[in-house]
């Protein structure tokens, strides 16, 4: 090693750092984050205190205030009455809240979203019945409508994927939104066994309700034996990229396609954990072999930086099928990345 370089490093880093913010003090990008995370050499313990999404402040009464003073609301939707296979996604919000070490810095996008916007965990949607699926959907729509009316962007953690329908009815009430969906299934099936509210059909319902624009919708990672149920996706003009097609194209091409489809208008991001291969994320109700890797999912999401993201979700985490917590770890990282995209969208609007 060059002696002069070593001397310079020693002069810069060997002294004067004890008792400071983890030794980060020269690069202004890192210093700003470190200053917010450290008090002297003390950093908050990730394994202590009450668990919230991404370690955000807990403000369950925010919507009851005349001025919530929030830009982004993280909320849980612990409801899985719409599942068609294994139950358990009602436990997803609690599992994702329990993940200790996500953020504060997103190294690819170069940002610390919790320090750049007013973000809080506002608790769970107040559901009136654990037995009534239609009633739960009405409760979800009403709660998210309050969030949107307050000028706050909702980031939701489910729960099964049927929650996307009432959320989209609230988010798309004033104008239909586009959609980037990462999933094993298109979730555009119709009614069966007496119900059209199940988790296999929220996006059909959202289109028919006029809150989702199918021609500005792209579904990525699709696979499995239920392809015969997704006729509505093709007929309505949605763009479907199967998992093997995404891999053959490469993630950069997938991102380019997604950006071209959704354009400059408002867009909602919906992430079903079963979009990831069950070798990485076994904790879900409808696992489908042959899915995307977590790295590929993050690459796609980071490539959406610059879109007008008006809401997002993470759904279908069923932690009891995962002894390692890997599924919730992936879900929390995706939630963090979605938060980054939302904060960037807010910053662009404030700067315009």
C-alpha positions as CSV (number, residue, x, y, z in Angstrom):
1,X,0.0,0.0,0.0
2,X,1.2,3.5,-0.8
3,X,2.7,5.0,2.4
4,X,1.4,8.5,1.6
5,X,-2.1,7.3,1.0
6,X,-2.0,5.3,4.3
7,X,-0.8,8.4,6.2
8,X,-3.6,10.5,4.6
9,X,-6.2,7.9,5.6
10,X,-4.8,7.8,9.2
11,X,-5.0,11.5,9.4
12,X,-8.5,11.6,8.1
13,X,-10.0,8.6,10.0
14,X,-7.8,7.3,12.8
15,X,-8.3,10.2,15.2
16,X,-11.1,12.3,16.3
17,X,-13.9,9.9,15.4
18,X,-14.4,8.3,18.8
19,X,-17.7,9.4,20.4
20,X,-19.0,10.7,17.1
21,X,-21.7,9.5,14.7
22,X,-20.2,6.1,13.6
23,X,-17.2,7.7,11.9
24,X,-19.3,9.2,9.1
25,X,-18.4,12.9,8.8
26,X,-16.7,13.8,5.6
27,X,-19.1,13.0,2.8
28,X,-22.1,15.3,3.2
29,X,-24.5,12.7,1.8
30,X,-23.6,10.3,4.6
31,X,-23.0,12.8,7.3
32,X,-26.6,14.1,7.1
33,X,-28.0,10.6,7.6
34,X,-25.5,9.7,10.3
35,X,-26.2,13.0,12.2
36,X,-29.9,12.0,12.3
37,X,-29.2,8.4,13.4
38,X,-26.6,8.9,16.1
39,X,-26.4,10.8,19.4
40,X,-22.7,10.8,19.9
41,X,-21.7,7.2,19.3
42,X,-25.1,5.9,20.4
43,X,-27.5,4.6,17.7
44,X,-31.1,3.4,18.4
45,X,-31.2,-0.4,19.0
46,X,-33.2,-2.0,16.2
47,X,-34.3,-4.8,18.5
48,X,-35.8,-2.7,21.2
49,X,-39.0,-0.7,21.6
50,X,-42.4,-1.1,19.9
51,X,-42.2,-2.3,16.3
52,X,-43.5,-0.1,13.5
53,X,-43.2,-0.3,9.8
54,X,-39.6,0.6,8.8
55,X,-39.1,2.0,12.3
56,X,-41.3,5.0,11.4
57,X,-43.0,7.1,14.2
58,X,-46.3,5.6,15.4
59,X,-49.2,8.0,15.0
60,X,-52.5,6.0,15.1
61,X,-54.4,9.2,15.8
62,X,-53.0,11.2,12.8
63,X,-56.2,11.2,10.8
64,X,-58.2,12.6,13.8
65,X,-56.0,15.7,13.9
66,X,-57.1,18.9,12.0
67,X,-53.7,19.0,10.4
68,X,-52.2,15.5,10.3
69,X,-48.8,17.0,9.1
70,X,-48.0,13.8,7.2
71,X,-46.9,13.2,3.6
72,X,-47.0,9.4,3.7
73,X,-49.0,7.0,5.8
74,X,-47.9,3.4,6.4
75,X,-50.9,1.3,7.3
76,X,-51.6,-2.3,8.0
77,X,-54.6,-4.2,6.6
78,X,-54.7,-7.5,8.6
79,X,-57.4,-9.2,6.6
80,X,-57.3,-12.5,4.5
81,X,-60.9,-13.4,4.0
82,X,-60.4,-13.4,0.3
83,X,-57.8,-16.1,0.0
84,X,-58.4,-19.1,-2.2
85,X,-55.6,-21.4,-0.9
86,X,-53.7,-21.2,2.4
87,X,-54.9,-18.6,4.9
88,X,-52.6,-16.5,7.1
89,X,-51.9,-13.2,5.4
90,X,-53.8,-11.5,8.1
91,X,-50.6,-11.9,10.1
92,X,-48.5,-10.1,7.4
93,X,-48.6,-6.6,8.8
94,X,-47.4,-7.8,12.2
95,X,-44.6,-9.8,10.6
96,X,-43.4,-6.9,8.4
97,X,-43.5,-4.5,11.4
98,X,-41.2,-6.9,13.3
99,X,-38.4,-6.6,10.8
100,X,-35.7,-4.6,12.5
101,X,-33.1,-3.4,10.0
102,X,-34.4,-1.8,6.9
103,X,-32.9,1.5,5.9
104,X,-32.3,4.3,6.7
105,X,-30.4,4.8,3.4
106,X,-31.2,3.5,0.0
107,X,-27.8,3.2,-1.7
108,X,-29.0,2.9,-5.3
109,X,-31.4,5.8,-5.2
110,X,-29.1,7.7,-2.8
111,X,-31.7,8.8,-0.3
112,X,-33.0,8.4,3.2
113,X,-36.8,8.6,2.8
114,X,-37.7,8.8,6.5
115,X,-35.5,11.8,6.8
116,X,-36.8,13.5,3.7
117,X,-40.5,13.4,4.2
118,X,-43.1,13.3,7.0
119,X,-43.8,9.6,7.3
120,X,-45.6,7.7,10.1
121,X,-47.1,4.3,10.8
122,X,-50.8,5.1,11.5
123,X,-51.7,1.6,12.6
124,X,-54.1,-0.8,11.1
125,X,-57.4,-0.2,9.2
126,X,-60.2,-0.4,11.7
127,X,-62.1,-3.4,10.4
128,X,-65.6,-3.9,11.7
129,X,-65.8,-7.7,11.4
130,X,-63.4,-10.5,11.1
131,X,-66.0,-12.6,9.2
132,X,-67.5,-10.2,6.6
133,X,-65.3,-9.8,3.5
134,X,-67.5,-7.2,1.8
135,X,-67.7,-5.3,5.0
136,X,-63.9,-5.3,5.4
137,X,-63.6,-4.0,1.8
138,X,-66.0,-1.1,2.7
139,X,-64.0,-0.3,5.8
140,X,-60.7,-0.3,3.8
141,X,-62.1,2.0,1.1
142,X,-63.5,4.4,3.7
143,X,-60.2,4.5,5.7
144,X,-58.0,5.0,2.7
145,X,-60.4,7.7,1.3
146,X,-59.7,9.7,4.5
147,X,-56.0,9.4,4.0
148,X,-56.2,10.5,0.3
149,X,-58.6,13.4,1.2
150,X,-56.0,14.6,3.7
151,X,-53.5,14.8,0.9
152,X,-51.5,11.9,2.3
153,X,-50.1,9.0,0.1
154,X,-51.1,5.5,1.5
155,X,-48.6,2.7,1.6
156,X,-50.4,-0.4,2.7
157,X,-49.3,-3.8,4.0
158,X,-51.8,-6.7,3.8
159,X,-53.5,-8.9,4.1
160,X,-54.6,-10.7,0.9
161,X,-54.5,-9.1,-2.5
162,X,-58.3,-8.4,-2.5
163,X,-57.4,-5.3,-0.4
164,X,-56.1,-3.6,-3.6
165,X,-59.6,-3.2,-4.9
166,X,-61.0,-0.9,-2.2
167,X,-57.7,0.9,-2.0
168,X,-57.8,1.6,-5.7
169,X,-61.4,2.8,-5.4
170,X,-60.1,5.4,-3.0
171,X,-56.9,6.3,-4.7
172,X,-58.5,6.4,-8.2
173,X,-61.7,8.1,-7.3
174,X,-60.9,11.4,-8.9
175,X,-59.1,9.9,-12.0
176,X,-58.2,6.4,-13.0
177,X,-54.6,5.4,-12.2
178,X,-52.0,3.3,-13.9
179,X,-50.6,0.2,-12.3
180,X,-47.3,-1.6,-12.0
181,X,-48.0,-5.0,-10.5
182,X,-45.4,-7.6,-9.6
183,X,-47.1,-10.9,-9.0
184,X,-47.3,-14.5,-9.9
185,X,-51.0,-14.1,-10.8
186,X,-52.8,-11.4,-12.9
187,X,-55.7,-11.3,-10.3
188,X,-58.2,-10.4,-13.0
189,X,-60.5,-13.4,-12.6
190,X,-64.3,-13.1,-12.3
191,X,-66.8,-14.4,-9.8
192,X,-66.8,-18.0,-8.5
193,X,-68.3,-19.8,-5.6
194,X,-70.7,-16.9,-5.1
195,X,-68.0,-14.1,-4.7
196,X,-66.3,-11.6,-7.0
197,X,-64.4,-10.1,-4.1
198,X,-61.7,-12.7,-3.7
199,X,-58.0,-12.0,-4.0
200,X,-57.9,-13.4,-7.5
201,X,-60.0,-10.6,-9.0
202,X,-59.3,-7.1,-7.6
203,X,-57.9,-5.6,-10.8
204,X,-60.8,-6.7,-12.9
205,X,-63.2,-5.0,-10.4
206,X,-61.0,-1.9,-10.3
207,X,-61.1,-1.5,-14.1
208,X,-64.9,-2.1,-14.2
209,X,-65.3,0.5,-11.5
210,X,-63.4,3.0,-13.6
211,X,-60.6,3.6,-11.2
212,X,-57.9,1.6,-13.0
213,X,-56.8,2.2,-16.6
214,X,-56.0,-1.2,-18.1
215,X,-54.0,0.3,-21.0
216,X,-51.7,1.9,-18.4
217,X,-51.4,-1.4,-16.5
218,X,-48.4,-3.8,-16.6
219,X,-48.3,-7.1,-14.7
220,X,-44.8,-8.6,-14.2
221,X,-43.8,-12.1,-13.1
222,X,-47.0,-13.9,-14.1
223,X,-46.9,-17.7,-14.2
224,X,-48.6,-20.9,-12.9
225,X,-51.6,-23.0,-13.8
226,X,-54.3,-20.3,-13.4
227,X,-53.5,-18.6,-16.8
228,X,-57.0,-19.5,-18.1
229,X,-58.5,-17.2,-15.5
230,X,-56.6,-14.1,-16.8
231,X,-58.5,-13.5,-20.1
232,X,-59.7,-10.1,-18.8
233,X,-56.0,-8.9,-18.6
234,X,-55.5,-9.6,-22.3
235,X,-58.9,-8.5,-23.5
236,X,-58.8,-5.2,-21.6
237,X,-55.4,-4.2,-22.9
238,X,-53.2,-4.8,-19.9
239,X,-49.6,-5.7,-20.6
240,X,-48.6,-9.1,-19.2
241,X,-45.0,-10.1,-18.8
242,X,-44.6,-13.7,-17.7
243,X,-41.7,-14.6,-15.3
244,X,-39.7,-16.4,-18.0
245,X,-40.3,-13.5,-20.4
246,X,-39.0,-11.0,-17.9
247,X,-35.8,-13.1,-17.3
248,X,-35.3,-13.4,-21.1
249,X,-35.8,-9.7,-21.7
250,X,-33.6,-8.6,-18.7
251,X,-34.8,-6.3,-16.0
252,X,-33.6,-3.1,-17.8
253,X,-36.0,-3.9,-20.7
254,X,-38.8,-4.7,-18.3
255,X,-38.3,-1.3,-16.6
256,X,-38.3,0.4,-20.0
257,X,-41.5,-1.3,-21.0
258,X,-43.2,-0.5,-17.6
259,X,-42.2,3.2,-17.9
260,X,-43.6,3.3,-21.5
261,X,-46.9,1.7,-20.4
262,X,-47.7,3.8,-17.4
263,X,-46.3,7.1,-18.8
264,X,-46.4,10.4,-16.9
265,X,-49.8,9.9,-15.2
266,X,-50.5,8.8,-11.6
267,X,-49.5,5.2,-11.0
268,X,-50.1,2.7,-8.2
269,X,-47.6,0.0,-7.4
270,X,-48.9,-3.4,-6.1
271,X,-46.4,-6.0,-4.9
272,X,-47.6,-9.6,-4.2
273,X,-44.9,-11.5,-2.3
274,X,-45.7,-14.6,-4.5
275,X,-44.1,-12.7,-7.4
276,X,-40.9,-13.8,-5.8
277,X,-39.9,-17.4,-6.2
278,X,-40.9,-19.5,-3.1
279,X,-37.3,-20.6,-2.8
280,X,-36.7,-17.0,-1.5
281,X,-40.1,-16.3,0.0
282,X,-42.0,-19.4,1.1
283,X,-44.3,-17.6,3.4
284,X,-47.3,-17.0,1.2
285,X,-50.7,-18.6,0.5
286,X,-50.3,-19.3,-3.2
287,X,-46.6,-20.1,-3.9
288,X,-45.7,-20.5,-7.6
289,X,-42.3,-22.0,-8.5
290,X,-40.3,-20.2,-11.1
291,X,-40.6,-16.6,-9.9
292,X,-38.4,-13.6,-9.8
293,X,-35.4,-13.2,-7.4
294,X,-35.5,-10.4,-4.8
295,X,-32.7,-8.6,-6.5
296,X,-34.7,-8.5,-9.8
297,X,-37.7,-7.1,-8.0
298,X,-35.7,-4.4,-6.4
299,X,-34.1,-3.6,-9.8
300,X,-37.5,-3.2,-11.4
301,X,-38.7,-1.0,-8.6
302,X,-35.7,1.3,-8.5
303,X,-36.0,1.7,-12.2
304,X,-39.4,3.3,-11.6
305,X,-37.8,6.3,-10.0
306,X,-39.4,9.4,-11.6
307,X,-42.9,8.1,-11.9
308,X,-45.9,9.9,-10.3
309,X,-46.5,7.2,-7.6
310,X,-49.7,7.9,-5.7
311,X,-49.9,4.8,-3.6
312,X,-48.4,1.3,-3.2
313,X,-48.9,-1.9,-1.3
314,X,-47.2,-5.1,-0.2
315,X,-49.5,-8.1,0.2
316,X,-49.9,-11.8,0.8
317,X,-47.2,-12.3,3.4
318,X,-48.2,-15.3,5.5
319,X,-45.4,-15.7,8.0
320,X,-46.4,-19.0,9.6
321,X,-45.2,-20.8,6.4
322,X,-41.6,-19.3,6.8
323,X,-39.4,-20.4,9.6
324,X,-36.6,-18.1,8.5
325,X,-38.5,-14.7,8.3
326,X,-37.0,-14.3,4.8
327,X,-40.4,-13.6,3.3
328,X,-41.1,-10.7,5.7
329,X,-37.5,-9.5,5.2
330,X,-38.1,-9.2,1.4
331,X,-41.5,-7.6,2.0
332,X,-40.1,-4.9,4.3
333,X,-37.3,-4.1,1.8
334,X,-39.9,-3.8,-1.0
335,X,-42.0,-1.5,1.3
336,X,-38.9,0.6,1.9
337,X,-38.2,0.9,-1.8
338,X,-41.8,1.8,-2.5
339,X,-41.5,4.5,0.1
340,X,-38.4,5.9,-1.7
341,X,-40.4,6.1,-4.9
342,X,-43.3,7.9,-3.2
343,X,-41.0,10.4,-1.5
344,X,-39.2,11.1,-4.8
345,X,-42.5,11.8,-6.4
346,X,-43.5,14.2,-3.7
347,X,-40.1,16.0,-4.0
348,X,-40.6,16.5,-7.7
349,X,-44.1,18.0,-7.2
350,X,-42.8,20.3,-4.5
351,X,-40.0,21.4,-6.8
352,X,-42.2,22.0,-9.9
